[in-house]
């Protein structure tokens, strides 16, 4: 945990997540009829809920279209859902307009080359542990957990800890 990463995380008002390889393990699963299946980690989901409950917005930007993503993100309370953006910059620009935030107030979690254009513009660029090596070279922080296996929970806990919100949030479950 570097002070630079903590300083960046302290400024976060919006966390943007990629889907495949970040909220999932990156595997693409299809049945014989072309129906897609995705597996999401419940720890990640609760991390997203905690961020939202603490007033930190969450968005997803993904290159693929999936009803599963719309359903899962809706279930978690994520309102900013951008699907079908192979070039993720237009969605990022729309988010800046919709939220009136500056890039310095935004964190992005990615795993592959299409994530880099947005990662280069945000205040806190994060790669999951199993991200492509080139992406890891161009980010501010790398999780110790792989995508789809709790990496987003690691990020949410880190942001909440950096903003002195994690202990209070955790303690609320034992009181």
Protein Blocks (a to p, Z undefined) as FASTA:
>chain_A
ZZklmmmmmmpcbdcddfehplpgoiacddfkopacddddfklmmmmmmmmmnopacddd
dfbdcfklmmmmmmnopabdcehilblmlmmmmmmmmnopafklpccddfbfklmmmmmm
mmbdcddfklcfklmmmcfbdcfbdehiopmmmmmmmmmmmnopmmmmmmmmmZZ
